[in-house]
Structure formats: C-alpha cells, structure tokens
Amino acid sequence: MRYEVLVEAVSGVGCSTATTLDCYTEEGVPPVVTGVTTDRLNGTAMNVSWTPPNKAQSNGFIQNYTVTYSTVMESTNRRRQGSRRMVTVPSDRSDVVIGGLDPESAYAVGVTATTTKGTSECELECIQSGSMHGILVRLERQVFLAQ
C-alpha cells in the first residue's frame, strides 16, 4: 500500500520547506485475479484478458502475470486436464493472445499475479474451443495454488 508522507522540520527559528515522501507497506501475496475472459479468435487462437488487482489492494507491486492453460478432456464419469502450459505476461499488460491451440479441444484457463512475496491463487475458467464431437464441456470453478 502506498502512503504519501509530508515531512517538515520545525524549530524555534522557523519551518523548513515541506518535502513529500512516498512510503510503502511491506509486500504480500496478491489477491486472486478476477474478470478473466476468453475470446476465441479462430480455431487455433484465443485472447485471454483479465482485470488487474486494484493498486490499493494488490499487496505490493505486481511483477508479472502468468496465464496457465490446458486442454480439458471428458471421459465417462469424470473430467481431467491435460498438461499445463504457461505464458508469462508483463505487469503493464492485462491480455495476451495464445496460439497453437487444438481447434477440437476445450481449454481451462487461469491467470495469477506475482509480487516479490508470492503468487496469487488461480480460478480456472473454461473455453469451448472446438466442437468436442457435440459434447459441451463445463469446468466447475475451482481454485488451485500456482506451482
């Protein structure tokens, strides 16, 4: 959290010119990144965007974001995720285009934020990227700790 502190020396002779200092509290782990949306650009690419944490509530300086995505496979009685892939995004961005996707697969997508003290938790969202042979895949919202 940023605080602006006004410093002024006062003595029996008078007052100095005031100086403003920026002071910060110790960093912590950032909150969960919210507002994650996915837009399918074509069969093999999607745009992932998110709402950056409010600076007053970010628990420090965001160093970068990590977008994690994996295919979602549905078998008879359960859903499972394929191997995770990650893209690191600079802190001044709030979107990224991911290419090389399988047009027939659905994807679970999550975004985390990182400060010097750690990485936020991640809420997964699901995008239906392809037909999946007519099966609509839904991934319940779940939270996992970034590794």
C-alpha positions in Angstrom: 0.0 0.0 0.0 1.4 3.4 -0.9 1.3 6.3 1.5 2.3 9.9 0.9 4.0 11.5 3.9 4.7 15.2 4.2 7.9 16.0 6.2 8.7 19.4 7.6 11.3 20.4 10.1 10.1 22.9 12.8 12.4 24.7 15.3 12.5 27.9 17.2 13.9 29.6 14.2 11.2 28.6 11.8 10.0 25.9 9.4 11.7 24.2 6.5 10.2 23.7 3.1 7.9 20.6 3.2 9.1 17.5 1.3 6.7 14.7 0.2 7.9 11.2 0.6 6.3 8.0 -0.9 6.3 5.2 1.7 5.0 1.7 1.2 3.9 -1.1 3.5 5.6 -4.5 3.2 4.5 -6.6 0.2 2.4 -9.6 0.5 0.9 -12.2 -1.8 -1.5 -10.6 -4.3 -5.3 -11.3 -4.4 -6.9 -13.7 -6.9 -7.0 -12.1 -10.4 -10.6 -11.5 -11.4 -12.5 -10.7 -14.5 -10.8 -13.4 -16.6 -12.4 -13.7 -20.0 -11.5 -15.6 -23.1 -12.4 -14.8 -26.7 -11.9 -17.3 -29.4 -10.2 -15.5 -32.3 -10.2 -18.6 -34.6 -9.9 -22.4 -34.2 -6.3 -22.2 -33.0 -6.0 -18.9 -31.1 -7.7 -17.2 -28.2 -7.4 -13.8 -26.4 -7.2 -14.0 -22.6 -7.9 -10.8 -20.7 -8.3 -10.0 -17.0 -8.9 -7.2 -14.6 -5.6 -6.3 -12.8 -5.9 -6.0 -9.0 -6.7 -2.5 -7.7 -3.3 -0.9 -6.7 -4.6 -0.2 -3.2 -5.4 -3.9 -2.8 -2.6 -5.6 -4.8 -0.4 -6.2 -1.7 2.6 -4.8 -3.5 4.0 -4.3 -6.9 2.8 -6.8 -9.5 5.9 -8.2 -11.1 4.1 -10.2 -13.8 1.0 -12.3 -14.6 1.1 -15.9 -15.6 -1.6 -17.3 -17.8 -2.0 -21.1 -17.4 -4.0 -23.2 -19.8 -4.6 -26.8 -20.5 -6.9 -29.0 -22.5 -10.0 -30.4 -20.7 -10.9 -34.0 -21.5 -14.1 -35.6 -20.6 -14.3 -39.3 -20.0 -17.3 -41.4 -19.0 -17.6 -40.2 -15.4 -15.1 -37.5 -14.9 -13.2 -34.6 -16.3 -9.5 -34.3 -16.3 -7.0 -31.7 -17.5 -4.1 -32.3 -20.0 -0.6 -31.0 -19.3 -0.5 -27.3 -18.2 1.2 -24.7 -20.4 2.1 -21.2 -19.1 2.7 -17.8 -20.6 4.3 -15.0 -18.6 2.9 -11.6 -19.3 4.5 -8.2 -18.2 2.7 -6.4 -15.4 1.7 -3.5 -17.6 -0.5 -5.8 -19.7 -3.9 -7.3 -19.0 -4.3 -9.5 -22.0 -2.5 -12.0 -24.2 -3.1 -13.9 -27.4 -2.4 -17.6 -27.1 -1.9 -19.5 -30.4 -1.3 -23.1 -31.4 -4.5 -24.4 -29.9 -6.2 -27.6 -31.0 -9.5 -26.5 -32.7 -11.3 -29.6 -31.4 -10.4 -29.1 -27.7 -11.8 -27.2 -24.8 -9.4 -25.4 -22.6 -9.2 -24.5 -18.9 -7.6 -21.1 -18.5 -6.4 -19.3 -15.3 -4.4 -16.1 -14.5 -2.2 -15.5 -11.5 -0.4 -12.3 -10.3 3.1 -12.3 -8.7 4.8 -10.0 -6.3 8.2 -10.4 -4.6 6.3 -12.2 -1.8 4.5 -14.8 -3.8 1.9 -15.8 -6.4 -1.9 -15.4 -6.1 -4.3 -18.3 -6.2 -6.0 -19.0 -9.5 -9.6 -19.5 -10.5 -9.9 -21.6 -13.7 -12.3 -20.7 -16.5 -13.2 -22.9 -19.4 -13.4 -22.0 -23.0 -15.1 -24.3 -25.6 -12.6 -24.0 -28.4 -14.0 -26.7 -30.6 -16.9 -29.0 -31.2 -15.6 -31.8 -29.0 -17.9 -34.0 -31.1 -21.0 -32.2 -29.8 -20.2 -32.6 -26.1 -20.5 -29.3 -24.1 -17.7 -29.3 -21.6 -18.2 -27.3 -18.4 -15.5 -26.9 -15.8 -16.7 -26.0 -12.4 -14.9 -23.1 -10.9 -12.0 -24.4 -8.8 -9.1 -22.7 -7.1 -5.6 -24.1 -7.2 -2.3 -22.8 -5.9 0.1 -21.9 -8.7 3.2 -24.1 -8.7 
